[in-house]
Amino acid sequence: MTKNVKQQAGEAKHPLEDLVRMDRIPHIWCSGCGIGSVFSSCLTAIKNTGIDYSKFAMVSGIGCSGRGAGYINIDSFHTTHGRAIPFATGIKMANPDINVIVFSGDGDLFAIGGNHFIHAARRNMDITVICVNNMIYGMTGGQVAATTPYLARSATTEAGNPESPFNLPLLAYAAGATYIARWTMLHTRDLADAIVAAIHRKGFSFIEVLSPCPINYGRRNKEKSIDTLKNYHDKTIIKNGADPVTLDIDYGKGVILGKFVDIDKPTHDEKYRKIYLREKE
């Protein structure tokens, strides 16, 4: 059907089109990649909050997931490698009324950007951090990441990764995050609901989202996207409130999903105002 025929037929727009910079579509994500599904869940969550779009800002760093800030039709910032969280911190401190979302990948957030993540969680910055974890550096050639499984192959570990990966929810918990959840790109509704909850609450919220990288991880490890999706469906266990110590990614034992931490603590902005602006509780 031609464009003119579609217009004459009154074809409905995509329900998320108002949140997408359509002039930048089609996107660059590879076939079989899960980032588009995660991004869609994030857009759905933003819409479902009922908050005016002018009250949002999205920040991302460098990497495949970092392209999200370039596609979303709200105030957004595509920042330098590993520095998404410092930019987000500055936005939140300058304007505490803005709902700041960091949308980036495991390499950007937990390798070069790891120290920034730790200190933002420690401060309980009132931001929402969504980490698309595909367990590898997808955009820059498939190098080993801080989340690459033990013995998995990458461009820099051709014989297998000799190192143990981070347990991201445990790291977030130890650093002081006050909301922690994990889902996969297959659990789109659960993920969208988690993002809505994270946006509405105060404090540092962290959501890990497992997602396949068919090109740089899948090919090297002989794992097709459909195999990864089967693992997400068959070998995951929803267990809200699980101890973060038990959240290593091991499909032999079953990977635990759900909401693990949801506690209240004063945010950085609240403590700052109390001490330096002498605001009463």
Buried (B, 14 or more C-beta within 10 A) or exposed (E): EEEEEEEEEEEEEEEBEEBBEEEEEEBEBBEBBBBBBBBBBBBBBBBEBEBEBEEBBBBBBBBBBBBBBBBBBBBBBBBEBBBBBBBBBEBBEEEBEBBBBBBBBBBBBBBBBBEBBBBBBBBBBBBBBBBBBBBBBBBBEBBBBBBBBEEBBBBEBEEBBEEEBBBBBBBBBBBBBBBBBBBBBBBBEBBBBBBBBBBBBBBBBBBBBBBBBBBBBBEBBEBEBEBBBEBBEEEBEEBEEBEBEBBBBEBEEEBBBBBBBBEEEBBBBBEBBEEEEEEEE
